[in-house]
Amino acid sequence: MKKIYIKCKRAVRFLFYRELNINEQNEINKYLHDENILKLFWKMSKADRQHSYEVFKRSKSKKNDMDLLVLSLLHDIGKSKIHANLFFRIFSELGLIKSKKSQYYIDHETIGLDLLKDNKIDKNIIEYYTNNLLKQKHNILEITDY
């Protein structure tokens, strides 16, 4: 039941996502100062960028760790390879759709790692992403990802 509540809450927020304002964009530029990382961030959908920025703000309020803040902005970059509407996202996460595309959506963190590697992102960022997002997602972003 909690899982459905969280999905519904995300769905409502998804409907109201907006473009990031200039101050938010400037703040993102301070943390994602590498041109390749910025390109990856801006390839995400408007909703995924806004969501990542919200996770960033919640992470920042809990801990001012540069690596964690970069990770919070990048945690959904893999979704930029999967063009999925709101209903597809919800139904995939609930396991109601079982297709190759839905599996890619579910595995977006792994796709994000591939994007980081393909775009020659700093090895330290790739290592932090691997060790903290892929191996310990629920310990790292769980409290800020909703």
N, C-alpha and C positions, 0 to 999 in steps of 0.2 A: 504494500500500500504506500509506503514511504517513497518507493521508487516512482510510482505513478504521480504522486504529489510533486516530487521534484521535477519530473518531466513536464507536468502541466505548468508549473511555475516558470520553467525555462521557456515554454511555448508562449506564454503571455508576454514575457519580456522580449522574446524574439520578434513579436509583432510590432513592438514599439522602439526597436533599435534605430538609432539615428547616426548621421555622420559625426565623426569626432570633430570638436571645435578646434580652433587654432591653438589654444592653450594646451589642450590635451595632446595635439599633434606635436607640439614643441616638447612636452614632457616625454613623450615616446621617443623622440629623436635624441634626448639626453641619454636614454638607456640603450637604445638600439642604434648606436653611432656608426656601425659598419654598414656600408652601402648595400651589400648583398643581403644582410639581415633585414634592412628596411624594405628592400624590394619584396622579400618573402612576406613580411608583415602586410604590406599594402596589396598583395595579391589575394589576401583573404577577403571574404565577403564582408559587406558593411556590418552585418550582424555578428560575425565572428570577430571582427576587429573590435567592435564595441564590447562584446562579451570578454575578450581578452583584456581590454583596458579595465573593465570592472574587476576582473580577477587580479590584475596588477594593483589596483587601488586597495582592494581588500588585503592583498599580500603585504603591501607597503605599510598598512596600518598595524599589521601584526609583527613585521620583521623587516628591517631595512637592509636586507642582504642583496647585493647587486646581482649575484647569479640567480637567486630565486626570482627577483623582479624581471630579469630578462626571460627566464623560463616561463613566468606567468604570461608574458606578452606573446611568447612563441608556442605555447602548449597546443594550440589548435591549427598551426600552419598546414598540417597535413590535409585539413578539410578544404584547402584551396584547390586540391586536385579532384575533389568530388563535389560536383554541383548538385546539391540536394536541397529540396524544399523542406519546409517545416514538418509536414506530415511524414515525409520519407524519413527524416531524422528521428522523429518520435517512434514511428513503427519499427524502424531498424533497431533502435536501442531497446525497445520492449520485446524484440525477437519476433515480431509479427510479420516482418518481411525477411525472407532468407534468399538473398541473391548475391552475386559477386559484388555488385555495387554496394549493397548494404554491408557486406563484410569489409570492404574498403573503408566505408564510413566508420564502422566500429574500430578498425585498425588505424585510424587516422594518426595516432601518435607515432606508429612505426613508419608511416608514409612521411610524416614530418621529419623523422630522423634521416630518411633517404634524401629529402629536400636539402637538409642542412649539409649533408655530405656532398651532394651533387653541386651545391653552390659554394663549395670550398670555404665553409664557415670555420672560424677558429676551433681548433681541436678541443680546447678547454670547454667551450660551449657545447660541443657535440658530446663530450664525456659527461658533463653535468646533466645534459638532457637525457642521456642514456641511463645514467645511474640514479637520477632523481625522478624523472618522469616515467620512463619505461619500467623501471624496476620497483619504484615506490610511489606511484602516482597517488594512491589514497593517503599516504602519510604526508605528502608534500602539498598537494593542491586541494585535497578533499574539503578542508575547512573554508577555502576561499572560492571554490569553483561553482558554488550555487548561489 
